[in-house]
Amino acid sequence: MALYIFKRVAQLVPLLLVIAFVVFVALSLAPGDPTTLLLGQNATPDEVARLNHELGLDRSVVVQYFSFIGDALGGDLGESYRSGRDVVSELGRTASVSATLAVTAMLLAVVVGVGVGILTAVKQYSWIDNVVRVGVLALVSMPVFWLAILLIILFSVKLSIFPAFGWGTYGHLVLPALALSTYPLAVITRLTRSSMLEVLGSDYVRTARAAGMPERMVVLKYALKNALGPVLTVIGLQFGALIGGAVLTETIFGIPGMGRLMVTAIEGRDYPIVRGAVLLGTVVFVLLNLAVDVLYKWVDPRQRGL
């Protein structure tokens, strides 16, 4: 297991190098000039050239790339063009906010999704199962930004229960976490149901029932454990996808997280922030999938020899 984890972590290094280069090329081809945005439209060519030289933008993309990699190996991701603050500290400040939102949304999705998935599998073809399947289809089809606006209108404008914008209290967390959790909740519910139905129809489950074991023990101890493998995999993928979904959610609810920081950086051509945010998101996504794979091997002993 230790060797497996080491190999997966080692694969992260070339992946980050490739992604960093792709980001550099994409930013160099993107329309807009950071120096013009910083200095304004009335800046003279000499002022633009001087700022380009100070920021290192007058060098080739390849030279900028290798310079960035050298600094990054020492823990330096540069400074923001607009604020002048260290990129690492900026990402650290906003990543904690995004992590709180993502973890809360994912916990809600997992608890409700797995629970409802088990219930619908046990109550297959009942009215509960039919209602949940329709609800799952609606949640999968519903855009997050549209749902977020509906939640603001209902719970903030009409009922005045939760604040619509901002961050700092538990009340600010409710609506964005609810909006962000809907899609992964629907996916987890659907997969848990299908995985549980497959396991509940297996021979050893029928044998356990024939032996007179209580239905709750059969479902939770025998069926659920063997049905968790695919569910864990999709949980890891959905958790990584929340990083991208948080961009829109944080922007709509005015949350000072990494997603909103990245949107502001893209609008302002703040390249160091964009590069740092993309690399951090890549690291988080890969480590999350590694954690899910390790947990999968722990839950299913048959996978440990693969």
Secondary structure as UniProt FT lines:
FT   HELIX           2..10
FT   HELIX           12..29
FT   HELIX           34..39
FT   TURN            41..42
FT   HELIX           45..55
FT   TURN            56..58
FT   HELIX           61..73
FT   TURN            74..75
FT   TURN            81..83
FT   HELIX           87..122
FT   TURN            123..125
FT   HELIX           127..141
FT   HELIX           144..151
FT   HELIX           152..158
FT   HELIX           170..200
FT   HELIX           203..210
FT   TURN            211..212
FT   HELIX           215..217
FT   HELIX           218..223
FT   HELIX           224..253
FT   HELIX           258..267
FT   TURN            268..269
FT   HELIX           271..299
FT   HELIX           301..303
FT   TURN            304..305
//
